[in-house]
Amino acid sequence: MAAAQAAAKQAGEAIAEPVEGLAIEDAVRKELGVRLEKQPLPLPFLILDHIDETPTEN
């Protein structure tokens, strides 16, 4: 990581400094008094195995 930062400085690119603060879970608990819980949920998904660039007639 340090090598990447040094290369970015040499190239003249701006580097964002890490921001210190509360995690989102801690901020919600502190400000709203609510605890967030992770729960696995079934989500629908579609897998595309192959796509032809030119459509074929039905």
N, C-alpha and C positions, 0 to 999 in steps of 0.2 A: 504494500500500500504506500509506503514511504517513497518508493522508487517512482510510482505513478504520480504522486504529488510533486516530486522534484521535476519530473519531465513536464508536467503541466505548468509549473512555474517558469521553466526555461522557455516554454512555448508562449508565455504571456497570457495563459488562460487563467480566468478567475477560479478560485477554489472556495467552495462553501465550507465554512467552519462547522463542526458538529454543534448542534443545539442541545443544551442541557435543559431538562425539565421533566415533568411528569409524563408517564405513559398514559395513553388514552384511558385505559381501565382505571388507573389511579385518579386521574382528573375527574372522571365521571363519578367515581365513588366519593371523592372529596367535595365536589361542587353540588352534586345532586343527591348524594346519599343512596345511590343505586349500585348494586354489584352486577357486573356483566359476567355471564357464564358462557363458555364455549359448549356447543352441542352439535353433534353430527346430524346432518339433515340429508335426506335423499334428494338429490337434484337431478332433473332430467338433463340428458345430454345427447348429442348427435355426433357420430363419428363418420367423417367422410373418408372413404378408403381410396376413391379414385374420382377424378373429374376430367371429362373430355372437354377440350376447348371449343370444338364445334359440336353443337347439339345434333343428335340423330333423330330421325322421324320415328314416330310411334307406330 
